């Protein structure tokens, strides 16, 4: 049996150094990764797939308990929480499997005590290789999971994006980061009729990829971006094994036409694991349910982080639903797409 892989999440340098020293005393334990905030921790869970997490409550921007509550619907990882004694009940309610009370004096932590409790968590059988339970928001961690996310396989061939308020500049920045070898891209940006054609022309002039306002029958092909018309709902269909777009007049969905939810739900239904979904800045919740459908179908999903959003609405709702697999700053979205494409190629 290999070493126990531990993700260490501590918000301060002193606490991180203390816990690292404790873990390094045990030859059976390997620190798979470290993080000093919730957002980095979430990425490290996906990258390193640790066996257990040692999580401190005191973190910047988002507390450890709040992070755990948001994480559990997406990735149930056995967690030992370190927090002040008054937070014990909240920690267990959030999904912690074990709890160690710690006040201001971190030197009271016992080396063997922590290591042994982590080993005990690892033997609880919470995570089975290839199957990561997904719970509904609010479901307690001890309940039977309601289903499983399909594991992505192979290099995706379609990338679906959605944005609203602040999205014209956000989308433009991502598009400028894409090369001619990118799989076909389909985008819904909330804009009125007529404006989408001008916006597509602008994007086409700024980067390497070709950008055009979509029309029914357009084929989703590498190096090309199809932008939903401002007055039609755009969906993905598959004809003779080829992805195409279908653009039709229709009622508003999630308050919008075009709607990100409409696009994303069609991608989930038609492409499944063959897709990457990206949800960026915008007011409201359009795209959140669709991104969740994509993730459940096996697509890789990215959400823009709060700090880089003009309006942290749509990505926030998606994150809280468990739809966002990777939450990253705007300037890292293009590179994250290529990372996932490269990872998919290696999984073939």
N, C-alpha and C positions, 0 to 999 in steps of 0.2 A: 504494500500500500504506500502511495506517495505521501508527501507532506500535506498537512492541512493548509489550504489556501485561505488567508484572511485578508479582508479589505479593512483597512484602518482609517476611520473617519474622525478626525479631531480638529477643532476649530482654532486652537492656539498652538504655538510652537512648543511651549513647555509641556502641554498635555500630549502632543504628538510624540515628542522625544521620550517622555516617560513611558508611554504605552509601547513604543517601538522597542525600547530597552527591555521591557517585560516580555514581549513576544519573542525577542531574539534569544532569550535564555532557554527556550524550549526547542530542542532539535527536531521535533516533529511538526513544527509550525513554520510556515513560509508566509511572509508579508507579500501578498500578490500585488497589492497596490495601496497607495495612500491618497487621501483627499482631505482638503480643509474646508469644503463646503458641499452642500447638497447636490449642486448641479454637476460638479466634477465627480462626486461619488457615484451618481447615477450612470455617467458614461463609463466609469471604471468597472461597474458591475457588468455592463454589456461587453466591454473589451476583455476583461480578465476572467469572468465567470467564477468568482470566489466561492468557496464552500460556505463560509460564514462571514458575517460583518460585525466588527466591533465599532459601535457608533456612540459618539458623544452628543449629548443634547445641545451643548453650547456651540453653535455654528453661526457664521455670519449670514445675514439675509434671510435664511430659513432655518428654524430650529431642527434639531435632530428628530424630535417627535413628530413634527409636522411633515418632515421629509419621509419618515417611515410610513406615516399614514397615506401619503400620496404614492409611495413606492409599492406598497403591498398589493394593490389591485393589478399591478403590472408584473412585478418580479417578487415572488415570495422567497426571501432569503433568510435563513435563521440568523437572528440578530441578538447580540448582547448589548444592551443599552447601558451607558454610564451617564447618570444624571443626579441632580440633587434629590434627596429622599422624598420631597413633596411631589415629585413628578412620576413616582412609581406607577400609580394607577393609570395615568395618562399614557405612559410608555407601553404598558401591557395592552391597553385598549387600542393603541396605534398598530400593534402587531409584534412588539418585541417578544421574543421567546424566553429571555432571561434579563435580569436587571441587577445592576450594582449601584448602590447609593454612594455618591461621592460629593463631599462639600468642597470648600475652597482649598483644602489641603490635599492635593492629589498624591502626595507621598504616602498616604494611608492605603493606597491600592496594593494588593498582595499579588506578587508575580505568579506563583503556582495557582492561586485561586482563580485568576482570570484565564490562564491557559487551560486549566482543567475544565472550566465551564464552557469554553469555546469548543473543546473536543467533545464534550457531551452534546452540545448543539449539533455538531456535525453528524452525530450518530442518530439524529432524530428522523432521517429519511424524508425531509421536506422537499428536496429537489431531486427529480429523476432526470437523467441525461436525455436531452431531446424533447422534454416536455416541461414547459414553464406555465404554471397555473395562472389563470386570469380571473379576477374576481370583480364583481360589480362594486362601484364606489360605495363605501360604507359597510360592506360585508366584513365581518370579523375574521381575523386571520385564521382562527381555528376551525372555521366552517369548511365543508367540502367544496373545492373549487368547482365553478360552474362550467368550465370548458378549458380548452387549451389553444394557445396561439400556434398556428402552423409554423414550422421552422422554414425560413427562406432557403431556397436551393437554386444555385446557378446565378448567372449575371442577368439582372433585370434588363428589359428591353423597352420600357416605357417609364417616363418620369412625369408625375402629375403635380402641379403646383397651384396654390390658391393664396390670394391676398386681397385686402380691402384698403382701409384707411392707412395711408403711408406706404402702400404697396407698390405704387408706380416706381418710386426710387429703389425700394427694396428689391423688387423683381428685376429691375434694370441692373442692379449690382450683381445679382446672382447670374443673370444671363451673360454679363460681360466676363464672368469667370468660367464659362463653358467653352469647350473646344469642339472642333468639327466632328470629332469621333464620339460625341455624346449620343446616347440613345434618344429616340424621339421624345420631345417634351410637349405636354399639353398644359395650358394655363387658363385659369379663370381669375381675372382681375376685375373687381367691381367697378365698372365704368358705364356711362350712358352710351346709347347707340351713336355711332359716328366717331366717337372718340377712340374706340378700340383700333380702328383701322390706322389712324394717325399714330397711335401709341405703338402699334406693331411696326410701322415704318421707322419710327425712331429707334426701337430696339434693333431692328435689322441693320441699321447704319452704325451701331455702336460696338458690335462684337463679331466673333468669327462665325457664329451660327446664323442660319437663315430664319427670319421671323416673319410670319404672315398672319393676317386675320383668317380664322378657319372658316371653311364652308363644308357642308355635308359631302362626304365622299373623299375628303383629303386623307391621304395615307400618313400614318405616324411613322416617320422614317428618321434614321440617324442624321444628326446635324441640323435638324429643323425643329422650330418651335411653332406650335399652333395656338393662337390666342382666341379664346371664345368671343364671338361677336357680342356687342353690348346689349342686344335685345333678344338673344336666343339662349336656350339651355343647350349646353354641349355635353354629349356623352361619348363614351368609347364603345365601339362595336368591333366584332371580329368577323371578317368576311374572307372565306377561303384561307384561313390561317393568318390573315394580315390585319393588324389593328388599323381602324379607320375612325374618323370622328363623324358624329351625327349632330347637326345643329338645327334645332327646331324652335319655333315660337312656343311658349308655354307659360303657365302660371308661375308666379314667384315661389321659390322653395327656400325655406329658412330666411325669408324676407328679401330674396334677391333673384334676379334674372339677368345675367347668368348666375348660377349658384355653384359654389365650390362643392357643397354636399352632393349635388347631382352628378358632377364630374367624378368625384372621388368614389361614390357608391357604384358608379358604372365601372370604374377601373377595378374596384374590389371584386365585382361580379365577373368581369370578363378576363382580367389579367391576373388577379390574385398575387401569387408569389413572384410574378414577372414584373413587378412594379416597385417604384420608390415614390412615396408621397411627401410633399413639403408644404407646410402651412405657415404662412408668415403674418406679419402685422395686420391688424384689422379690428374694427369694432364689432361686438356681437359674438355669435357662435357659429356662423356659417363655416362649414368644413370640418368641424370637430367630430360630428357623428360619422361623416364620410371617411375621415382619417382613421377612426376607430374600426370601421368596417374593413378598410384596407389592411390595417395591422392584423386583425383577426384572420384575414384571408392569407396572411403570410408575407405581405409587402413590408419593406423597410420604411420607417416613418421618421420624419424630421420636423421639429417645431422650432421656430425662432424664439430666442430667449427674451425674457422680460426687458433686460437692460437695453437691448438694441432695437426694440419695437417702438414705433411711434405710438401705437395703441396696443397694449398687451391684452387683447380681448379674445379673438379667435384661437390663438395658440395657447392661451391660458386655459380656456374651456377644454381644449383637446388634451392638454397635459393632465388636467384633473380627471378626465374620463379614462385615462390610461392609454390614450391613442398615440402619444408621442414616445417613440423609442429613443430618439436622440434629441436633446434640446441644446441648441448651439447659437452663438452670436451670428448676426447677419453675415459678417465678413468671413465666416467659416463654413457657410452652407454649401457653396460650390465644392470646396475641398472635401467636405463630408460626403457629398454625392459621389465623388470619384473614389473615396475610400470604400464606400459600400459597393460600388461597381467592381472595384479590384478584389474586394473580399468575396463577392459573389462569383467572380471568375475562378478563384482558388477553390471554391466549394463544389465546382462542377465535377 
